[in-house]
Amino acid sequence: MKNYFRLFISIILMFLAAFVSAADFNDQDFSKIDLKKIKVTDNIYMLQGVNGFAGGNLAVSVGEDGLLMVDDQLKPMHEKITKILEELQGGKPKYILNTHWHGDHTGGNAVFGDHSTIIAHKNVRNRVSTDQEGYFGKTSASPKQAWPVITFDESLSIHFNGEEIKFLHYPNGHTDGDGVVYFVESNVVHMGDLLFTGVFPFVDLDSGGNVFKYAENLQAIMEWLPKDVKVIPGHGEFTNLEGIENTYNMMLETSMFVMEKVNQGKTLEEIQVEGLPDEWKSWGQGFVNEAFWISLIVNSSKQ
């Protein structure tokens, strides 16, 4: 009985999360949300929302060529972002790199796009320029100034502020347009939503995401990143290569556990009632709870 009650609560929380996420995050009281500035290197900063949901983590490159920013959070955060950019180096970003299409990473495009060149994978432009419907309900197309004006298929390099910045596509993990940004000389990587530190990641199956492909992408990324790389996740705390490895191991072990139950003939609901091994319980404290994560694994296996 306790297990069924736990499943009931988990499913209620999962649907509540869906309702809150489908609602307009822009209706929050943004006066209570602040940005924490973390100095990663002499010229790379991470900006992280605190005291509320600002959107994904940002990376900012500061130098003689100006400002370059990775992602731009929810639209109402643009004034607070601009204030910090003014503190770091007066001026507006010359370039904005979008790691994927979700509004908590591209919301500021509608404002910054008037004076910044937006760069992203071609699937990001395809999605922000058209109406979308999926887990978050219906999302209307963004205004034209929010669309990426430079797109790529597999990778591109930007030479800015004295270093090469590699922008690489890793498809069908979180979405079909995921891009990872690597600042070569600074040895800093922004993972976009291919990394949520310490919690189960959200995998947008409706936007081409897949749990198993997500894990494959993490493995491929770890193979070429230096061991001493500094890692900015899409959500969560600043980390290192071990942070990526921890998420990869979690995905591998929980997926194997769930698929073993599937192969035994158990239903999704039965697996959710049984739950995951205790070592992974703490990972369900984020947007994706344990029952939701199990459903993402099962549904990914059917794609």
N, C-alpha and C positions, 0 to 999 in steps of 0.2 A: 504493500500500500504506500509506503514512504517513497518508493521509487516512482510510482505512478504520479504521486502528488508532485514530486520534484520535476517530472517531465511536464506536468500540466503548467507549473509555474514557469518553466523554461520556455515553453511554447508561447505563453502569454507575454513574457518579456520579449521574445523574438518578434511577435506581431506589434507590440508597442514600439519596439525599435524601428520596425518598418514604417509605422505610422508617423513617428517623430521625424524619421529621415525623409519620408515622402512629403512632409510639411515643409514650408519654406523656411530654411535655416536663417534666412535674412530677416525674419520676424523676431529674432532674439533681441535682448537688450544689450547692444554692443558697447554701451558705455561701461559695462562691467568687465569687458574682455580686454586684456592687455597683451602685449607682445614682449616676450623675453628674448633678449639679444645674447647669443652665445658666440664668442670669438673662437672660430675653429682654427684658423691660421692668421697670418698678418693681414691677408686680404680677402678671406672667406668668412662669412658670418652665417649662422643659422638663426632664423626667427621662428619662434614657437609661441602659439597662442596659449594663454593661461587664464584661469577664472571663467572659462566658458569655451564654446566650440568656435574657433576662428577659421578652421579649415586645416589643410595640411601644412607641414613644416616648409619653410622657405629657405633657399640658399641665396646669398647675395655675394657677388664678386665686386670688389672695389679696387680701382686702380687708375692708371694714367689714361686709359681709354674710356673711363666712365663706369657706369653701373650695369651689371647684368644680373638678372634675377631668375631663379628657378621656381615656377609656380607663383600664384598671387592670391591664394585663399578665397574666402567668400567676398562678394562685392563690397559689403559695408565696412570691411577692414581696410579699404584702400587709403583712407585718411591716416590711420595709425601706421600703416606701412610707409606711406610717404613721409611721415614725420621722422621715422627712424632712418630712412634713406637720406633725408636732409642732414641728420646728425652724422651719418657715416661719411657722406660726401654730397654736397649740394648738387641737385640735378635730378633728372628723371632717368629711369632705366632705358638704355639704348636697346637692349634685347630682353625678352621674356621667353623662357623655355617652359613649355607645358609638358609635364610628364604623362598626363592622360587627360581625358575630357571631363571628368567629374567636376561639378560646380564648386566644390570646396578646394579645388586646385586651379580653376580657371575663372572664378567669379570676378576677379579684378580685371580680367581682360577687357571688359566693357568700358572701363575707365582708362587703364594704362594703354590700351590699344590705340588711343588717339595720338600717342606720341612715342610708343615703343614698337619695335618690330617683334612680332610674336612668331615663334618657331616651334614646330611639333611634328610628330608623325602624321602622315596623311590621313590616317583613320581618326585622329583627333579632330582635324578640320571637318571631316565628313560628318562627325557626330555633333559637334557644336553648331554646325551650320544647318542642321535639320532637326525636326522634332524627334524626340526619343521616347520610348515607352519600355519600362522594365520594372525591376525591383522597387525603384523609387517612385513609381507611378509615371505620369506623363511629364516630360521636361521639354519646354518649348525651345526652339532654336534661339541661339544667342544673336544679338545684333551684329551686323557685319564687321564693325570695328573690333569685335572680340574674336574674330576668326584668325587662325594662324595664316600668315602671308608667305611664309617659307615652310615647306613640308619636305619630308624625306621618306624613303622606303626602308632602308636598313640602318644607315648611319650617316652622320655628317660631322665635320669638325669646324669649330669656331675658334679663331685665333684672336684672343682678347685679353687685355691686361697682362701681357707678357707670358701667356701660356696657351697651350692647346686645350680646348674643352671638347671632349668627345660626347656625342649624343647618340646613343645606341638603342635600337628597337628590340625589345624582347616580347614577342607576341603571345597573346592568349593566356596570360597568367592572371593578372588582376582584370585587365580588359584587353581589347584587340589593338590598343594604341600605346601600350606602356613604353616609356622611354627612360633610360638610366643615363644620368649626366655625370661624367667623370672629368674632374679638373686635374689634368695630368701632372703638372709641376707641383701643384699644391697637395696632390695625393688625397683628394677628397671626392667622395661619390655621394650624389643625391639619388636615392633609390626609388623615389616616387612611392606609389602604393604597392610596389613589390617588396616593401618591408613595413610591417607594423611591429614595433619592438615589444616583446613580452606578452602579446595578446594574439588571439586567433585573428588572422587577416580576413578582411572582407574580400570575397571573390565575386565579381559581378558577372554571373553566368549569362545574363541577358546582353552583356556588352562584349561577349566573346571570351570571358575569363574561364579558367578551369583550374581546380586545385592541383591536379597532377602536373599540368604544364607549368603552373606557378613554381612548384618544387623543382622541376627540371631547369627552369630559368635561373633560380637561385643557385643551383649547382653550377651551371655554366658561368654565371657571374663570379662566383667564388674562385673559379679556376683561373681567371685572368687578373683579378684584383690583387695588389700587393698585400702581404700579410699585415703590414702596418698602416693600411688605409684607414682614413677617418670617414665615418659613415653617418650620413644624415638620412633618417628614415622618412617615409611619407607621413607617418604618425608615430608618436612615441618619443622616447628619449634618444639623444645623441649616443652613438655606439661605435663599434669597431667590427672587424671581420667576424669575431666570435658572436656578435649579435645576429649577423646574418646566418651563421652556422646553427645557432640555437633555434632559429625559426625553421630552418631547413630540416633539422633533426625532428622537431616537433611535427612538421607536416608529414615527414616520412613515416614516423612511428604511429601517429594517429591514423593515417590513411591505411597503413597495413593492418592495424587493429580493426578498423571499421570494415575493410574489405574482407577480412577473414570471417567476420560475422555475416556479411552478405553472402559469402560463398557457403556458409552453413545453412543458408535459407532463411535467415532472420529478416524481418521487415525493418524499415527505417524506424518505425515507432518502437519496436522491440529493442533496437540498438540504442535509441535515445533513452529508454527506460534504464537499460543496463549502465549506460554512461561510459566515459573513458576512464582509463587508469588514473589513480589519484595524482600521479605526478604532473598531469596536464590540467588539473582542475583550476589552478590559478590563472591559466591563460584565458579563461572565459569571462574575465572581468571587464572586457572592452565592449565595443559595439556588437561583436559576434560572440554570443554565449555558446555553451557547450552543445546544446541541442541544435542550434543553428549551424555550428561548425560540422557536426555529424551529417546534417542534411546537405551541406555544400559538398562534402566528400562523396556521398551517395549519388547525388544528382550529377556531379562531375563525371562519375564513372559511367553514366548513361549517355553522355554526349558522343 
